[in-house]
Amino acid sequence: MRSYRKWFIVTLILITLPLLAIAISNFYIDPLWNFNHSHHFNQIQMSFNERQQKTNHLTFTGEKYDALLLGSSRITYINQADFSNQLVYNYAVNNMLPREYPAYIDYAVKCNQREFETIYIGLDFFATNSNLTLPNRFEDPEFYINTANRFGYRYFTLISTDTLRYSRQNFNASRKGAEINFAYNRHNRKSLLPGTQEEKQQRIAQNLEWYGKEAYGVNYNYESPREILSTIKKKHPGTRIIIFTTPEAQPLFELIINHNLINDYKRWIRDCVLVNGELYDFMTPNSITTSLDNYYDASHVYPETGTLMAKRLSGAETHTIPENFGVRVTLENLEKHLQQIR
């Protein structure tokens, strides 16, 4: 009997110790953002599942914010700390589409335990294509929200070998201390490193090919954002909704013209202003979009330009922001702005 008991204890220890080691490692590095500790060895966080990571962060950290920022990957590179006089949470993720916004807003409000003073919504013109097929498939918001709220979820992930793989990557990257492209730090700030001019030209060429074929090609069919924006405004009547267009490099904007979509573009601007009363237009060609020096490829500006966007949107006007970058379009100057686009 003693021999059996000894065997059981030894077996239990042999099973428990590796699981404990995995759990400690995953907790220490926290690649799924289930906890809120920060130290030297978890400063670089790979963005392998932004929807789940950011949903986890809102669910478990208990931090409170004045404002919320939503959008696609173009918006992920805006530093949430660059907004003036507000604590902002950047909930933007790769290929987020307008139809996802209401559910993520509702959940963020729930986690915040109060309505936001301001919700900043970035809109991409390519997302107006109702026939758009994205290169990556993502689940509906409810999937990530339900996952974060599953019983014991964040503790079960501690003993996951999949989580451990990301922990090792984050640990090794943080230990070396060098920034890694597309990675976050523990303050939700995402990096975007320039690379060479040759690499940039290749990325731009790939962008133009994809947008020309998939986003603005023969299958393009305009879908207005009016219904979605109206839904958001009705559900959050005490919140100021600030919508803005995302800046595309001039070669990408020229695709809109070349594919005879300029009237749809103008209709998009008009629809947004008619619903919301105002819009900040960073996309219509301006001092920033006409210089490729501001771009990683044809659709993503560097974080430094994101800082200018955050300052303009939050009203911190400085001489460093070009006057024609982020033009505020209202019902009063809408038609004049549309004529300038033409």
Secondary structure, DSSP 8 states (H G I E B T S, - for coil): -HHHHHHHHHHHHHHHHHHHHHHHHHHHH-TT--S----GGGS-B--S-HHHHHHHHHHHH----SEEEE-SHHHHTS-GGGSTTS-EEE---TT--GGGHHHHHHHHHHHHTS--SEEEEEE-GGGGBTT---SS----HHHHHHHHTSTTHHHHGGG-HHHHHHHHHHHHHHHHT---TT-B-TTS-B------HHHHHHHHHHHHHHIIIIISSTT--B--SHHHHHHHHHH-TTSEEEEEE----HHHHHHHHHTT-HHHHHHHHHHHHHHHSEEEE--SS-TTTT-GGGBSSSS-B-HHHHHHHHHHHTT---TTS-TTSSEEEETTTHHHHHHHH-
